[in-house]
Amino acid sequence: MQDFTSDSSTQQSTVSLAFLRLSQKLQKFLDDITPFRTARWIGALVFIILFMIRIIMLQGWYIITYALGIYHLNLFIAFLTPKIDPAMDEFEDDSGPSLPTRANEEFRPFIRRLPEFKFWYSVIKSTLLSIFLTFFQFFDVPVFWPILVLYFIVLFCITMKRQIMHMIRYRYLPFTHSKPKYQGHDESGKVIRAK
């Protein structure tokens, strides 16, 4: 008589070990590509373009496309928003880090609600999932796609207007492209600005 519990636990152990190795290889790959921001985003753009070409060629899956667009918009807004929202700071009595609201306040670095790497990784995962879903006819729900496009454009404009007004009201800039960079002090003790 054969012991089925030991065979079952051996198979389960083998499967869990295979998933563990696969997750470790994925994590190693992600760790290796982390410094290459431009290359990562070019890869994400390639996947999005491939998805759009597939949608255009198949003339369907507009609900999947709409959901992907809304999800990417949600990720982008989280990327632009500070981790500690100054609008909520008025209601809380928290003495944690916050953004300066007046010119004479101390500079505090901008900390994003959604870091750039997690933003990229979520875009890649959602785009690959959307491409995978286009292989199933079940997800091709017939809709009048111009209405979805119009609704997405209106939603995008309203959301971005609100985000820009929030940025103006609380005086923060989520990008470091045009901010001055300081290199240190010269012999006289004056701060030197990088050009």
N, C-alpha and C positions, 0 to 999 in steps of 0.2 A: 504494500500500500504506500502511495506517494503522499508526501506532506505538501498540500497545496498552499498552505500559509507561508512556508519558506520560499516557494517559487514566486508567490505574489509579492512578498516583501523584497525579494531580489530584483524582480522586474521594476518595482516601484523605486527601489534604490538606484537602479541603472537609469531610469527615466529622469529622476530628480538630479542625478549626477550630470546627465547630458544637458539639462536645462541650466544647471549651475555653471558648467563650462561655457555654454553659449552666452549666458549673461555676463560672465567674466570677459569673454572676447569682445562683446559689444561694449562693455565699460572701458576696456583697454583702447578700443577704436575711438570712442568718444573722448577719452583722455588725450589721445594722440592728436586729434583734429581740433581740440579746443583753441589753441593759439591762432589758428588760421581762419580768422573771422571772415575775410573777403571770400575765400574759397568756399567756406561753408554756405554763405548766402548765395553765391553763384550756383552751388549745387541745389539749394532750395528753390531758387528761381527756375532752374532746369526742370525740376520735378513739377512745379506749378505749370510751366509751359507745356510739358508733356500731358498733364491732366487736362489742360484747356484744349489742346489739339485732339485728345481723345473725345472730349465732350463735343467739340465741333464736328468731328468726323462721324460720330455715332448719332448726333442730333437727339440727345436725350439726357437723362439724369440731371435735370435742371434743379431739382430739389437738393440733390447732393451738392451741387455747385453753390447753390444759395447758402446752404448750411455751412459749407467750407468758408465762404466769404464772410459770413457773420462771425464764425469762430475766429478767423484771422483778424477781423476788426476788433473783436473782444481782446485778443492777445495784444494787438497793437496799442489799444487804450491802456491796458495794464502795463505795457512797456513804457508808456509815456508818463504814467502816474507815479508820484512819489510813494515810497513804502509807507511813510507816515503822512497821511493826508492832512494838510493844514486846515481844511474845512472842518474836519472832525475834531481838530485840536481845540476849537472853540468850545466844544461840548464836554471835553474830557479834562480832567485835572491831572494830566500825566506830565512828569518832568523829564521825559525822554527826549531824544534828539528831534529837532524840528527844523524846518526851513526858515531862514531869516525873512522877515516881512518888512523891515525898515533898513535903510542904507547904513545906519550906524551899528547894526547887529553883527555879530560874529558870523563868518562864513562857515557854512556846514555843507559837506558834499551831498550831491544829489544821489539818493539811494532809490533805485527803482523797485516798484512792487513786483515786477517780473523781470529778472535779469536777462541780459541779451542771450546768453547761451540757452536758457530754458525757453525763451521766446523762439529761437531758431529750432530747437529740438521739438517743440510742440508743433511748429509749422511743418516740419518734415514728417512727423508721425501722422498728423491729420491729413496731409496731402497724400501720403502713401495709403492710408486707410481709404480715402476717397477714391483713389485709383483702383484699389481692390474692390470697392463696392460697385464700381461700374461694370464689373464682370458678371453681375447678377441682375437679371431682368426684373426681379422683384422690386428693386429700388428705383426702377424707371417709372416714376409716377407721372402721368400725363398732366402737365400744367401749361398755362399760357405764360411763357418765359418773359415776355416784355414787362409784364406786371412785376415779376420778381426783380428784374434789373432796375426798374424805376423805384421800387420800394427800397432796394439796397442802396441806390444812390441817395435817396432822401434820408435814409437812416444814417449813412456815412456822413453826409453834410451836417445833419443835426448833432450827431455825436462828436464830430471834430470841432464844430463851433463851440459846443459846451466845454470840450477839453481845452481849447485855445483860450476861452474866457477864464477858465479855472487857472491856466498858466499865467495869464495877465493879472488876474486878481491877486494871486499869491506870489507873484514875481519869481517864478522859477523857470529855468530852461533845461529841458531833459537831455540836451546834447552838449558835449564839451568841445565842439568844433570851433566856436568863436570865442570861447572864454580865455582870458589871459592865463598864461602859464608862467609860474615863477621858478627861477633856477636857483636862487639863493641870494647871498649878500656879497657885496664887493668889500674892499678893505675899509671903506668909510662906514660900513654898516647899512648902506642903502640897499633896498630891494632891487634886484635886477629883473626886468621883464624879458621873457623870451620872445623873439620875433617870429 
